[in-house]
Amino acid sequence: MDLIYGIIVIGGGPGGIGVAVESKILGIKKVLLVEKSDNHSQTIRKFYKDQKRVDKDWQGQSVVLDGNIDFFDGTKESTIDYFDSLLDNHLIDAKFNCEVDKVIKMNDIFEVYTNCGNFLAHNVIISVGRMGKPNKPSYEIPVSLRTQVNFNLDRCGNDESIIVIGGGDSAVEYACELSQSNQVTLCYRGESLTRPNPTNIEMFHKFVSEKKLTPKLGIDIESLENEHGKVKVIYTDGTSQTFDRVIYALGGTTPVDFLKKCSVLLDDRGEPVFDENYETQIKGLFIAGDIAFKSGGSIAIALNHGYKIVSYIMNTKTKEDSHYPSLSPSSMEAYI
Ligand SMILES: Cc1cc2nc3c(=O)[nH]c(=O)nc-3n(C[C@H](O)[C@H](O)[C@H](O)COP(=O)(O)OP(=O)(O)OC[C@H]3O[C@@H](n4cnc5c(N)ncnc54)[C@H](O)[C@@H]3O)c2cc1C
């Protein structure tokens, strides 16, 4: 508890890794990354299928990297290897299996409360993502169907009839992957797919024209029922179909309760309020990664958040020190 970190970053996904690595590169020595799971990048490990193509320009967003961390197209595996090497090469102090409960600021210092002890910091960056709570449909999922109704591919096998629900890149990628060894329908309420990036749109049309994938567009689902252990999907036009498995790929939910516990101001949609430097209404408390987006997200943009935040912290600190020359350089030394 005596040690005061320059930065504590909550969440070991791309946003958190970006902050931690940029901090080291830009000169903040005392940095702690806190991750609730047993390793970094849980969204990538849990929601990306094995060998998934990882696009730098995800969802058609062309991103220029601003900071010191490079990022490039690859696969799930090469991306995890790359983040492993960033953490190793920059000697990032990380605590895994360490879940943050809340953050409280007192006398200009933040206290970060976790299940593995409490830590102090001058700045805290919250980068906990949205996939801790995947979006669910508005209708109830029958309890007896919970093993067949999934939000990632962990339980999928072969030779099943599967309906994938969603209209974004993840839905298309899940559907095309599963259709290699299953009978797959992709259901989206819009008349056509507009959100996925051009590569995924092209892949979708190719799979459909080769009859590997059945599209079911322009229709929504009203409810699910258990029909002799299978999932009966009832559509809004009154028709129905039965599948072995349902996969929802609907993105994730903003962790409102956690943000409230950290006293972050939320707007009327429940999204965190922050300025152009990603700083919340509490000085020194920042938001990075997916939760700084209105919807969606991107690894490259999450890395850019890290650079912007750390550069801002370094600049502000330097300016503050020059306003109080008697505190420099020893205060700066204590700070970093
Ligand atoms: C199926 C799928 C495919 C995708 N494909 C691509 C792609 O090809 N290219 C691309 O650029 N983007 C892709 N994305 C988006 C990309 O994964 C996200 O934009 C990125 O992971 C966001 O990083 P983040 O650090 O904000 O959040 P996350 O990656 O979600 O990381 C948040 C971390 O915080 C941890 N955490 C949560 N709560 C706490 C707590 N209280 N205490 C401590 N730790 C906590 C979590 O365990 C997690 O490890 C994809 C997303 C999905 C779902």
PDBQT file of the ligand as one rigid body, heavy atoms in Angstrom, charges set to zero:
ROOT
HETATM    1  C1  LIG A 401     -15.974 -12.175 -32.148  1.00  0.00    +0.000 C 
HETATM    2  C2  LIG A 401     -15.171 -10.887 -32.221  1.00  0.00    +0.000 A 
HETATM    3  C3  LIG A 401     -14.267 -10.703 -33.260  1.00  0.00    +0.000 A 
HETATM    4  C4  LIG A 401     -13.500  -9.516 -33.329  1.00  0.00    +0.000 A 
HETATM    5  N1  LIG A 401     -12.566  -9.366 -34.330  1.00  0.00    +0.000 NA
HETATM    6  C5  LIG A 401     -11.782  -8.235 -34.380  1.00  0.00    +0.000 A 
HETATM    7  C6  LIG A 401     -10.775  -8.054 -35.386  1.00  0.00    +0.000 A 
HETATM    8  O1  LIG A 401     -10.565  -8.890 -36.292  1.00  0.00    +0.000 OA
HETATM    9  N2  LIG A 401     -10.028  -6.898 -35.359  1.00  0.00    +0.000 N 
HETATM   10  C7  LIG A 401     -10.212  -5.922 -34.410  1.00  0.00    +0.000 A 
HETATM   11  O2  LIG A 401      -9.522  -4.905 -34.424  1.00  0.00    +0.000 OA
HETATM   12  N3  LIG A 401     -11.175  -6.075 -33.440  1.00  0.00    +0.000 NA
HETATM   13  C8  LIG A 401     -11.939  -7.199 -33.397  1.00  0.00    +0.000 A 
HETATM   14  N4  LIG A 401     -12.898  -7.341 -32.410  1.00  0.00    +0.000 N 
HETATM   15  C9  LIG A 401     -13.032  -6.247 -31.420  1.00  0.00    +0.000 C 
HETATM   16  C10 LIG A 401     -11.896  -6.314 -30.382  1.00  0.00    +0.000 C 
HETATM   17  O3  LIG A 401     -11.796  -7.620 -29.850  1.00  0.00    +0.000 OA
HETATM   18  C11 LIG A 401     -12.180  -5.311 -29.271  1.00  0.00    +0.000 C 
HETATM   19  O4  LIG A 401     -12.345  -4.035 -29.848  1.00  0.00    +0.000 OA
HETATM   20  C12 LIG A 401     -11.007  -5.281 -28.259  1.00  0.00    +0.000 C 
HETATM   21  O5  LIG A 401     -10.828  -6.550 -27.670  1.00  0.00    +0.000 OA
HETATM   22  C13 LIG A 401     -11.293  -4.227 -27.200  1.00  0.00    +0.000 C 
HETATM   23  O6  LIG A 401     -10.288  -4.218 -26.230  1.00  0.00    +0.000 OA
HETATM   24  P1  LIG A 401     -10.582  -3.728 -24.729  1.00  0.00    +0.000 P 
HETATM   25  O7  LIG A 401      -9.249  -3.774 -24.054  1.00  0.00    +0.000 OA
HETATM   26  O8  LIG A 401     -11.367  -2.495 -24.746  1.00  0.00    +0.000 OA
HETATM   27  O9  LIG A 401     -11.583  -4.814 -24.117  1.00  0.00    +0.000 OA
HETATM   28  P2  LIG A 401     -11.436  -6.405 -23.962  1.00  0.00    +0.000 P 
HETATM   29  O10 LIG A 401     -10.592  -6.978 -25.044  1.00  0.00    +0.000 OA
HETATM   30  O11 LIG A 401     -12.824  -6.897 -23.830  1.00  0.00    +0.000 OA
HETATM   31  O12 LIG A 401     -10.643  -6.569 -22.617  1.00  0.00    +0.000 OA
HETATM   32  C14 LIG A 401     -11.172  -6.226 -21.371  1.00  0.00    +0.000 C 
HETATM   33  C15 LIG A 401     -10.429  -7.013 -20.310  1.00  0.00    +0.000 C 
HETATM   34  O13 LIG A 401     -10.812  -6.510 -19.046  1.00  0.00    +0.000 OA
HETATM   35  C16 LIG A 401     -10.948  -7.585 -18.142  1.00  0.00    +0.000 C 
HETATM   36  N5  LIG A 401     -11.829  -7.130 -17.054  1.00  0.00    +0.000 N 
HETATM   37  C17 LIG A 401     -13.173  -6.894 -17.125  1.00  0.00    +0.000 A 
HETATM   38  N6  LIG A 401     -13.642  -6.461 -15.923  1.00  0.00    +0.000 NA
HETATM   39  C18 LIG A 401     -12.573  -6.420 -15.075  1.00  0.00    +0.000 A 
HETATM   40  C19 LIG A 401     -12.416  -6.053 -13.713  1.00  0.00    +0.000 A 
HETATM   41  N7  LIG A 401     -13.449  -5.629 -12.955  1.00  0.00    +0.000 N 
HETATM   42  N8  LIG A 401     -11.173  -6.155 -13.146  1.00  0.00    +0.000 NA
HETATM   43  C20 LIG A 401     -10.111  -6.572 -13.892  1.00  0.00    +0.000 A 
HETATM   44  N9  LIG A 401     -10.209  -6.936 -15.192  1.00  0.00    +0.000 NA
HETATM   45  C21 LIG A 401     -11.424  -6.851 -15.792  1.00  0.00    +0.000 A 
HETATM   46  C22 LIG A 401     -11.522  -8.702 -19.004  1.00  0.00    +0.000 C 
HETATM   47  O14 LIG A 401     -11.308  -9.983 -18.433  1.00  0.00    +0.000 OA
HETATM   48  C23 LIG A 401     -10.772  -8.498 -20.317  1.00  0.00    +0.000 C 
HETATM   49  O15 LIG A 401      -9.574  -9.263 -20.404  1.00  0.00    +0.000 OA
HETATM   50  C24 LIG A 401     -13.676  -8.497 -32.336  1.00  0.00    +0.000 A 
HETATM   51  C25 LIG A 401     -14.590  -8.699 -31.291  1.00  0.00    +0.000 A 
HETATM   52  C26 LIG A 401     -15.331  -9.875 -31.215  1.00  0.00    +0.000 A 
HETATM   53  C27 LIG A 401     -16.292 -10.075 -30.069  1.00  0.00    +0.000 C 
ENDROOT
TORSDOF 0
